[in-house]
């Protein structure tokens, strides 16, 4: 039994994915800080020829960063060769561009952005301004891949690509088409806003909440229940479930982390040294550039 437990306080929102009482995933959802997936009007500020990049003002504290490869049009390199261009040839200082955040900013760096927009649905990821259409590699059956490709290509507007997600496997055409059409309409609204807006940095589209992403990414019918400790959060989740047409049981409870005895399990995830059931242990050290994981035999003698 897979459940999502949400503990909301004034300071933060904790999300725990629990399987038969055991914590399998844990997240601190900082929605006020997280901007990944958001779509903005950006104004190009500085061109950095040596890095083939540009800094773009999106209205946040730090200017965002964009590389030339995230500006030139996407092509299917199996069919046609990508044309190498210089950053000065594709964007100009003061230009208004439509960009999406790929990676959030941190204390030292601004957000990493791209003009290659992606809108994620339950079965399809829509990619405007490209003709690339691909199927998830986890769908291996050739006939099923052909079927899904035919369904998607029939609905896709001109100069619009897509990635068919694993969740689309064996789904009927109507469900996939409905999901795709909703994404197309969402894109039309974003593009219309961009075309009408003045040359000023602003947010055009806020990405789905962390919880919604989690539900969309998990296999269908796997989540049996969502339990939350706050009334306002309960109402927002109920509306979100209705919007994405998910029939998941939703409950409002108090002291849910105590009820499921999650505090000790969460505390273990924060430790640098973690003992394994076999007697060995691992140590985890995180730096700005990488995460180092060291495996040690410890008490294991086999």
HELIX and SHEET records of a PDB file:
HELIX    1   1 UNK A   49  UNK A   51  5                                   3    
HELIX    2   2 UNK A   68  UNK A   70  5                                   3    
HELIX    3   3 UNK A   87  UNK A   90  1                                   4    
HELIX    4   4 UNK A  142  UNK A  155  1                                  14    
HELIX    5   5 UNK A  166  UNK A  168  5                                   3    
HELIX    6   6 UNK A  173  UNK A  196  1                                  24    
HELIX    7   7 UNK A  210  UNK A  217  1                                   8    
HELIX    8   8 UNK A  231  UNK A  243  1                                  13    
HELIX    9   9 UNK A  256  UNK A  259  1                                   4    
HELIX   10  10 UNK A  263  UNK A  269  1                                   7    
SHEET    1   A 5 UNK A  22  UNK A  29  0                                        
SHEET    2   A 5 UNK A  13  UNK A  19 -1                                        
SHEET    3   A 5 UNK A   2  UNK A   8 -1                                        
SHEET    4   A 5 UNK A 223  UNK A 228  1                                        
SHEET    5   A 5 UNK A 249  UNK A 252  1                                        
SHEET    1   B 5 UNK A  64  UNK A  67  0                                        
SHEET    2   B 5 UNK A  53  UNK A  57 -1                                        
SHEET    3   B 5 UNK A  39  UNK A  48 -1                                        
SHEET    4   B 5 UNK A  96  UNK A 103 -1                                        
SHEET    5   B 5 UNK A 112  UNK A 114 -1                                        
SHEET    1   C 4 UNK A  64  UNK A  67  0                                        
SHEET    2   C 4 UNK A  53  UNK A  57 -1                                        
SHEET    3   C 4 UNK A  39  UNK A  48 -1                                        
SHEET    4   C 4 UNK A 202  UNK A 205 -1                                        
SHEET    1   D 4 UNK A 119  UNK A 120  0                                        
SHEET    2   D 4 UNK A 124  UNK A 128 -1                                        
SHEET    3   D 4 UNK A 160  UNK A 164 -1                                        
SHEET    4   D 4 UNK A 133  UNK A 135  1                                        
SHEET    1   E 3 UNK A 273  UNK A 275  0                                        
SHEET    2   E 3 UNK A 281  UNK A 286 -1                                        
SHEET    3   E 3 UNK A 291  UNK A 296 -1                                        
END                                                                             
